[in-house]
Amino acid sequence: MTHFTGTAKSIRLIGGARVLDFINTTNGRRPGTSLKVMEERLTSLQFFFEWAVHASLISAREFDDYKPMVFESSMAYQPDLDAIIAFRECLYAAFYPLSLQGAAPDDALQHINRAFQQGVAWRVLCSVDGKPAWAWKPCTTTQELTTMVLGRLAIEATQLLVSGELHALRSCSATDCDWVFLDISKNKQRKWCQMSVCGSREKLSRLRQVGSTH
């Protein structure tokens, strides 16, 4: 496994939904990929927290409020990071086969259900400018923060899974990319997660193959 050396802000958000962008924080686990090793981007709880504000999963104010808890403690957060990565892979197990017009495994859906139920428990109705609105209970530990943020992703995942947008779910056709995305193109024939990256790389590879045969 290789570890990402860039910043959270440099990670492309091209999935069309936050839950898909979360799935796309690694690469190389798809069967048949040409990548020899997995590329992991979520290398610490702190990095995940930075990605969460980059993806607007948490607000800038929440980032500032929870930053001391996440960044300034000397405690290790491996159990929290393990839970984050395990949930991401559960989401991939559900969404990847759906992107190929297959069926989502029941055990993955049940895992999402549990995270969804935990996430809903963190939501509260409150009054904002005199009108009812959803808010989130404050967290006092990194474990609570992890559960709450994963719960937000689970809520969004359930909404996408039962929405009319699911028919637009695709998996990148590049041999070395297993990212998933929503195809919002007019003709619904988008092959790559991003034409300027995977599309260009695949076309260049094909040109080289053609050139080598002459």
Disulfide bonds with the S-S distance in Angstrom:
none
